[in-house]
Amino acid sequence: MNKTMKAAALSILCAGLLASSFAEAAPRKLRAVSGTVGGVWYVGQSAMGKELTRAFPGLEYNLVAGGSVGNPIRINGGDGDISLTQKTNAIACQLPSDPYKKKLEKVRSLGVIGDSTPLYIVVRDDFPIRTLDELAQKKLAVRLSTGPNGTTSQSFGKWALEAYGISFDDIKSWGGRLFTNNYDDVCNMVKDGQIDMFFYVGPGEAGWIRDASLGVKLRLIPIPADKAEEMGKKYGLSAAVHPGALYDGKLSEGKDVPTVGDTSEFIVRADMPDQDVYDILKACFDNWDNVVLAYPAWKSFTRENAWKNTGLPLHPGAEKFYREFGGMN
């Protein structure tokens, strides 16, 4: 048997062993907690589920909506098996610090995705501010969509306001209103003139923002370097940039706009069997190109880098995988 035939036979054998190890306890369920329905995380995890059910026949993959802040809490409480959050939340839930009131002991990392998830602060062009400092000075009755409860959009936006001495209660005291609707609703409310400003955290272009920008002139609000540094020291965020070419330059007159951002991290139950975690990662990485086709921003999730600088401790099954396949020393 030549080397090529041996490699092919070994690959088939490994695939069979991997599937059988996962299927031994069949019927098996994998409860995945994602972001909002129709959001980018939901799309990505749907594609993951397709690859996992293909790799492990008989696997029941249940995907439910969630939010970046709440996801670690749900995994910690056993309400899901696999999920994702922002790295800042992964760090915060271990300290604990805002937005977590107690340390979450039962959550571990599958790896850092490495995508860039910047904060969008967007206003209607006819709303009379160009900075958050102006909002603080003018105390305008802004109608603000914070993003759904439990999302990073809401927490990052809240932190940005705090950097300028503004709280959600302040906005309400000025006669403003806060909305926590889903993003499709926000799009329609912007078009209908019911919302002046909104927060959103996510990579690349969001379809609903592009849709809203077709009917209403919108503008990005910047987060300058000094405020980004302040938020970095306090919450672990990093300076980021919205490229001027995004949305065909309609939100920024074609100019880059500074902001803050983060990266995402896959998380699992700490008590998930090591072999299951190992097998899940193996199956995902063997077929990750198919997931990336559905959600290109996750191209950055690689076995060579995912184990580096995680916000949570790696699950032992994940550590075993990266030591064998990712170059982890």
C-alpha positions, -999 to 999 in steps of 0.1 A, spaced: 0 0 0 15 34 -10 17 64 13 -14 81 -3 -35 50 2 -23 46 38 -32 82 46 -67 78 30 -73 46 50 -61 63 82 -84 92 76 -114 70 70 -106 50 102 -102 81 123 -135 95 110 -152 62 119 -137 62 154 -146 98 160 -183 93 150 -186 61 170 -171 77 202 -196 105 200 -225 81 192 -218 56 220 -242 74 244 -269 79 217 -294 94 215 -273 125 222 -284 161 222 -262 192 219 -279 223 231 -264 254 214 -272 289 227 -266 316 201 -274 353 195 -306 368 183 -326 349 157 -313 359 122 -282 375 137 -247 367 125 -240 343 154 -272 325 148 -262 320 111 -227 308 121 -239 283 147 -266 270 124 -238 262 99 -218 246 128 -248 224 136 -251 212 100 -215 201 100 -217 184 134 -249 165 125 -232 154 93 -201 142 113 -222 125 140 -253 108 125 -281 107 151 -269 139 169 -298 161 179 -286 197 176 -309 222 192 -301 259 185 -318 286 206 -315 324 207 -295 341 234 -272 371 240 -235 376 246 -239 388 282 -265 361 292 -249 332 274 -222 324 300 -249 325 327 -270 300 308 -241 277 302 -230 280 339 -266 271 349 -267 240 327 -293 255 303 -271 249 273 -240 229 263 -221 251 238 -224 288 232 -203 319 225 -198 353 241 -174 383 238 -140 379 253 -146 408 276 -176 389 290 -156 358 293 -130 377 314 -157 396 334 -176 365 345 -145 351 361 -136 382 382 -165 389 385 -171 424 372 -198 443 354 -222 430 341 -218 399 363 -225 399 400 -209 365 409 -182 344 394 -193 317 370 -175 286 380 -189 261 355 -180 277 321 -149 269 300 -135 280 267 -134 261 234 -112 289 219 -111 325 208 -126 331 174 -103 360 166 -129 380 147 -132 417 150 -165 428 166 -166 467 167 -192 489 184 -215 508 161 -230 540 174 -253 552 147 -275 583 145 -299 597 120 -281 624 101 -308 649 111 -302 643 148 -281 673 160 -250 657 175 -217 645 160 -201 632 193 -213 617 225 -198 647 242 -224 669 225 -251 646 237 -239 650 273 -238 687 269 -271 692 252 -290 666 272 -312 658 243 -343 636 245 -328 609 223 -348 579 213 -321 552 217 -321 515 207 -296 499 231 -299 465 214 -318 435 229 -314 429 266 -284 407 274 -265 416 242 -230 430 238 -246 459 218 -263 470 250 -233 465 274 -207 481 250 -231 510 243 -237 515 280 -199 516 286 -194 541 258 -221 564 273 -205 561 308 -172 572 294 -189 606 287 -207 606 321 -241 595 306 -263 567 320 -295 552 307 -313 568 336 -300 602 325 -314 597 290 -348 589 305 -346 620 327 -340 641 297 -372 629 282 -356 603 260 -367 567 255 -349 534 254 -358 505 231 -346 469 234 -363 455 202 -347 430 179 -326 444 150 -353 439 123 -376 460 144 -349 486 149 -344 488 111 -381 495 106 -383 520 135 -353 540 121 -371 541 87 -403 553 104 -386 580 124 -392 564 157 -355 560 167 -327 586 166 -297 565 176 -288 528 180 -260 506 192 -249 474 175 -218 452 179 -208 429 151 -183 422 124 -184 435 88 -217 447 75 -251 439 90 -279 435 64 -304 453 86 -282 484 89 -276 484 51 -314 482 47 -320 511 71 -293 532 53 -311 529 20 -341 549 32 -326 572 58 -293 591 59 -273 577 89 -240 587 105 -215 569 127 -205 585 160 -167 581 168 -151 568 199 -117 587 200 -84 571 211 -85 586 246 -119 572 254 -110 538 237 -80 536 260 -101 544 291 -126 517 281 -98 493 275 -84 498 310 -118 494 326 -134 467 305 -107 451 283 -120 466 250 -96 475 222 -94 504 198 -110 495 165 -119 512 132 -149 512 110 -134 513 74 -147 541 53 -158 517 26 -184 500 48 -219 505 36 -205 521 5 -193 550 26 -228 562 34 -224 562 72 -190 580 72 -186 600 40 -161 574 30 -138 581 59 -125 557 86 -143 562 120 -126 552 153 -144 530 177 -139 502 202 -142 465 197 -136 430 209 -134 394 197 -157 364 203 -151 332 222 -167 298 220 -177 285 255 -189 251 269 -201 236 301 -171 228 324 -185 193 331 -189 183 294 -170 151 289 -134 157 276 -138 133 247 -170 150 236 -153 184 235 -123 170 217 -146 153 191 -166 184 186 -135 205 179 -121 179 156 -153 177 136 -156 215 134 -121 221 122 -122 193 97 -151 210 81 -146 247 91 -145 259 54 -182 250 51 -190 271 82 -170 300 68 -190 299 36 -221 307 57 -203 332 79 -170 345 65 -161 365 97 -153 332 114 -124 325 90 -102 337 118 -110 307 140 -80 284 135 -66 255 155 -32 273 155 -45 305 172 -78 297 190 -61 285 222 -41 316 226 -52 343 252 -86 329 259 -108 349 284 -118 317 302 -97 287 310 -96 261 282 -118 230 287 -94 200 292 -109 184 261 -101 215 241 -66 217 255 -60 181 245 -72 188 209 -50 219 205 -19 201 219 -24 174 193 -35 195 163 -28 232 170 8 235 181 0 243 217 31 237 238 
